[in-house]
Amino acid sequence: MSGGLKKKELRTEDDLTLKQKKFVEILVSKWGEITKAEALKQAGYECKEEKYYSDIASKLTSRKHSPHVVKYLDKKLEKAAAVYERDRLRRYRRLEKY
């Protein structure tokens, strides 16, 4: 077996490139504020034409094309949601005291 990349289904978080990780982290941190294409640009991807940013971003967030990236995205979104939920509960508890 060669030392190349694994089949897409078998890839793990460790197989993500730095740009893929940065794309996911930017997308999660600015969720709802920017588009996937803008997150891709901020992550350092370069395209010849503007329209290709959204194409590449769509492929990166597609379970069919990049399941390892989507798995990492899901994990990061779950963490962000958990933090948000804890903060919300903490605020409610403070309000109950009054």
Accessible surface in RSA format (square Angstrom, percent):
REM  Atomic radii and reference values for relative SASA: ProtOr
REM  Chains: A
REM  Algorithm: Lee & Richards
REM  Probe-radius: 1.40
REM  Slices: 20
REM RES _ NUM      All-atoms   Total-Side   Main-Chain    Non-polar    All polar
REM                ABS   REL    ABS   REL    ABS   REL    ABS   REL    ABS   REL
RES MET A   1   230.66 119.4 138.94  92.0  91.72 218.4 116.81  99.3 113.84 150.8
RES SER A   2    99.19  83.8  71.20  95.0  27.99  64.5  54.86 116.8  44.33  62.1
RES GLY A   3    88.30 108.9   0.00   N/A  88.30 108.9  44.94 123.3  43.36  97.1
RES GLY A   4    55.74  68.7   0.00   N/A  55.74  68.7  37.59 103.2  18.15  40.6
RES LEU A   5   130.00  72.4  95.45  68.3  34.55  86.9  97.72  68.6  32.28  86.9
RES LYS A   6    92.99  45.4  86.10  52.8   6.90  16.4  59.24  53.3  33.76  36.0
RES LYS A   7   141.55  69.1 128.90  79.1  12.65  30.1  83.80  75.4  57.75  61.5
RES LYS A   8    85.66  41.8  81.77  50.2   3.89   9.3  47.37  42.6  38.29  40.8
RES GLU A   9   125.36  72.0  97.37  73.7  27.99  66.6  59.42 114.9  65.95  53.8
RES LEU A  10   110.69  61.6  98.91  70.8  11.78  29.6 103.04  72.4   7.66  20.6
RES ARG A  11    46.56  19.5  36.89  18.8   9.67  23.0   0.21   0.3  46.35  28.1
RES THR A  12    57.59  41.0  56.24  57.0   1.35   3.2  54.83  73.6   2.76   4.2
RES GLU A  13    60.08  34.5  54.65  41.3   5.43  12.9  18.58  35.9  41.50  33.9
RES ASP A  14   129.22  90.5 101.51 101.0  27.71  65.5  30.07  70.8  99.16  98.9
RES ASP A  15    37.70  26.4  21.56  21.5  16.14  38.2   5.66  13.3  32.04  32.0
RES LEU A  16    13.99   7.8   0.00   0.0  13.99  35.2   0.00   0.0  13.99  37.7
RES THR A  17    76.02  54.1  68.47  69.4   7.55  18.0  73.00  98.0   3.03   4.6
RES LEU A  18   155.32  86.5 147.49 105.5   7.83  19.7 147.76 103.8   7.56  20.3
RES LYS A  19    95.39  46.5  93.97  57.7   1.42   3.4  57.20  51.5  38.19  40.7
RES GLN A  20    24.81  13.9  24.81  18.1   0.00   0.0   0.37   0.8  24.44  18.5
RES LYS A  21    66.45  32.4  66.45  40.8   0.00   0.0  17.29  15.6  49.16  52.4
RES LYS A  22   103.60  50.5 102.09  62.6   1.52   3.6  54.76  49.3  48.84  52.0
RES PHE A  23     0.08   0.0   0.08   0.0   0.00   0.0   0.08   0.0   0.00   0.0
RES VAL A  24     0.14   0.1   0.14   0.1   0.00   0.0   0.14   0.1   0.00   0.0
RES GLU A  25    78.38  45.0  72.35  54.7   6.03  14.4  27.77  53.7  50.62  41.3
RES ILE A  26    24.56  14.0  23.61  17.6   0.95   2.3  24.48  17.6   0.08   0.2
RES LEU A  27     6.67   3.7   6.67   4.8   0.00   0.0   6.67   4.7   0.00   0.0
RES VAL A  28    21.30  14.0  13.76  12.5   7.54  18.2  13.76  12.0   7.54  20.5
RES SER A  29    84.27  71.2  47.66  63.6  36.61  84.3  49.86 106.2  34.42  48.2
RES LYS A  30    77.71  37.9  77.48  47.5   0.23   0.6  42.96  38.7  34.75  37.0
RES TRP A  31   143.14  57.4 123.87  60.0  19.27  45.2  96.14  51.3  47.01  76.3
RES GLY A  32    76.61  94.5   0.00   N/A  76.61  94.5  36.56 100.3  40.05  89.7
RES GLU A  33   138.46  79.5 101.73  77.0  36.74  87.5  42.89  83.0  95.57  78.0
RES ILE A  34    35.85  20.4  20.04  14.9  15.81  38.1  23.93  17.2  11.92  32.3
RES THR A  35    79.67  56.7  73.03  74.0   6.64  15.8  76.13 102.3   3.53   5.3
RES LYS A  36    91.84  44.8  88.36  54.2   3.48   8.3  53.77  48.4  38.07  40.6
RES ALA A  37    19.96  18.4  18.64  28.8   1.33   3.0  18.64  26.2   1.33   3.5
RES GLU A  38    72.14  41.4  71.32  54.0   0.83   2.0  23.18  44.8  48.96  40.0
RES ALA A  39     0.00   0.0   0.00   0.0   0.00   0.0   0.00   0.0   0.00   0.0
RES LEU A  40     0.00   0.0   0.00   0.0   0.00   0.0   0.00   0.0   0.00   0.0
RES LYS A  41    82.03  40.0  67.41  41.4  14.62  34.8  38.69  34.8  43.34  46.2
RES GLN A  42    79.58  44.5  58.32  42.6  21.27  50.6  37.24  79.3  42.34  32.1
RES ALA A  43     3.59   3.3   0.00   0.0   3.59   8.2   0.00   0.0   3.59   9.5
RES GLY A  44    33.42  41.2   0.00   N/A  33.42  41.2  28.21  77.4   5.21  11.7
RES TYR A  45    41.14  19.2  36.67  20.9   4.47  11.6  33.15  24.9   7.99   9.8
RES GLU A  46   157.68  90.5 129.30  97.8  28.38  67.6  44.84  86.7 112.84  92.1
RES CYS A  47    29.50  22.3   1.87   2.1  27.63  64.9   9.28  23.5  20.22  21.8
RES LYS A  48   204.11  99.6 163.25 100.2  40.85  97.3 114.56 103.1  89.55  95.4
RES GLU A  49    86.63  49.7  81.61  61.7   5.01  11.9  30.77  59.5  55.85  45.6
RES GLU A  50   114.54  65.8 101.14  76.5  13.40  31.9  63.58 123.0  50.96  41.6
RES LYS A  51   127.48  62.2 115.57  70.9  11.91  28.4  71.21  64.1  56.26  59.9
RES TYR A  52    85.74  40.0  85.74  48.8   0.00   0.0  54.05  40.6  31.69  39.1
RES TYR A  53    27.17  12.7  27.17  15.5   0.00   0.0   5.80   4.4  21.36  26.3
RES SER A  54    57.01  48.2  54.89  73.2   2.12   4.9  38.19  81.3  18.81  26.4
RES ASP A  55    73.87  51.7  69.13  68.8   4.74  11.2  22.28  52.4  51.59  51.5
RES ILE A  56    59.78  34.0  59.46  44.3   0.32   0.8  59.78  43.0   0.00   0.0
RES ALA A  57     0.53   0.5   0.53   0.8   0.00   0.0   0.53   0.7   0.00   0.0
RES SER A  58    60.51  51.1  55.55  74.1   4.96  11.4  30.01  63.9  30.51  42.7
RES LYS A  59   116.58  56.9 115.96  71.1   0.62   1.5  59.37  53.4  57.21  60.9
RES LEU A  60    14.02   7.8  14.02  10.0   0.00   0.0  14.02   9.8   0.00   0.0
RES THR A  61    27.31  19.4   6.85   6.9  20.46  48.8   5.81   7.8  21.49  32.5
RES SER A  62    29.87  25.2  22.91  30.6   6.96  16.0  19.83  42.2  10.04  14.1
RES ARG A  63   151.07  63.4 139.40  71.1  11.67  27.8  66.20  90.5  84.87  51.4
RES LYS A  64   173.40  84.6 145.21  89.1  28.19  67.1 100.87  90.8  72.53  77.3
RES HIS A  65    68.37  37.4  66.06  45.9   2.31   5.9  35.60  36.7  32.77  38.1
RES SER A  66    11.42   9.7  11.42  15.2   0.00   0.0   0.00   0.0  11.42  16.0
RES PRO A  67    37.72  27.5  32.95  30.0   4.76  17.3  34.03  28.1   3.69  22.9
RES HIS A  68     7.75   4.2   3.60   2.5   4.16  10.6   5.50   5.7   2.26   2.6
RES VAL A  69     0.30   0.2   0.30   0.3   0.00   0.0   0.30   0.3   0.00   0.0
RES VAL A  70     6.58   4.3   6.55   5.9   0.02   0.1   6.58   5.7   0.00   0.0
RES LYS A  71   144.11  70.3 141.04  86.5   3.07   7.3  89.30  80.4  54.81  58.4
RES TYR A  72    13.65   6.4  12.90   7.3   0.75   1.9   6.38   4.8   7.27   9.0
RES LEU A  73    14.41   8.0  14.41  10.3   0.00   0.0  14.41  10.1   0.00   0.0
RES ASP A  74    45.08  31.6  43.02  42.8   2.06   4.9  19.16  45.1  25.93  25.9
RES LYS A  75    92.67  45.2  88.29  54.2   4.38  10.4  55.65  50.1  37.01  39.4
RES LYS A  76    52.25  25.5  50.69  31.1   1.56   3.7  12.86  11.6  39.39  42.0
RES LEU A  77    48.26  26.9  44.96  32.2   3.31   8.3  45.20  31.7   3.06   8.2
RES GLU A  78   124.61  71.5 116.26  88.0   8.34  19.9  45.64  88.3  78.96  64.5
RES LYS A  79   115.90  56.5 110.93  68.1   4.97  11.8  75.45  67.9  40.45  43.1
RES ALA A  80    44.19  40.6  30.88  47.6  13.31  30.3  39.15  55.1   5.04  13.3
RES ALA A  81    59.10  54.3  50.29  77.6   8.81  20.0  56.53  79.6   2.57   6.8
RES ALA A  82    46.21  42.5  37.46  57.8   8.75  19.9  45.06  63.5   1.15   3.0
RES VAL A  83    71.49  47.0  71.45  64.7   0.04   0.1  71.45  62.1   0.04   0.1
RES TYR A  84   131.27  61.3 127.60  72.6   3.67   9.6  93.95  70.6  37.32  46.0
RES GLU A  85    65.76  37.8  65.76  49.8   0.00   0.0  37.71  72.9  28.05  22.9
RES ARG A  86   130.96  55.0 126.91  64.7   4.05   9.6  59.69  81.6  71.27  43.2
RES ASP A  87    44.81  31.4  43.54  43.3   1.27   3.0   7.94  18.7  36.87  36.8
RES ARG A  88    86.67  36.4  86.59  44.1   0.08   0.2  13.97  19.1  72.70  44.1
RES LEU A  89    75.16  41.9  74.95  53.6   0.21   0.5  74.95  52.6   0.21   0.6
RES ARG A  90   126.97  53.3 126.61  64.5   0.36   0.9  50.96  69.6  76.01  46.1
RES ARG A  91   118.08  49.6 117.02  59.7   1.05   2.5  46.71  63.8  71.37  43.3
RES TYR A  92   112.37  52.5 111.90  63.7   0.47   1.2  75.12  56.5  37.25  45.9
RES ARG A  93   148.92  62.5 146.60  74.7   2.32   5.5  50.33  68.8  98.59  59.7
RES ARG A  94   130.60  54.8 130.53  66.5   0.07   0.2  54.31  74.2  76.29  46.2
RES LEU A  95   119.03  66.3 108.56  77.7  10.47  26.3 108.81  76.4  10.23  27.5
RES GLU A  96   140.35  80.6 108.09  81.8  32.26  76.8  49.55  95.8  90.81  74.1
RES LYS A  97   165.37  80.7 125.44  77.0  39.93  95.1  84.14  75.7  81.23  86.5
RES TYR A  98   217.81 101.7 156.11  88.8  61.70 160.6 135.27 101.7  82.54 101.7
END  Absolute sums over single chains surface
CHAIN  1 A     7632.4       6453.1       1179.3       4251.4       3381.0
END  Absolute sums over all chains
TOTAL          7632.4       6453.1       1179.3       4251.4       3381.0
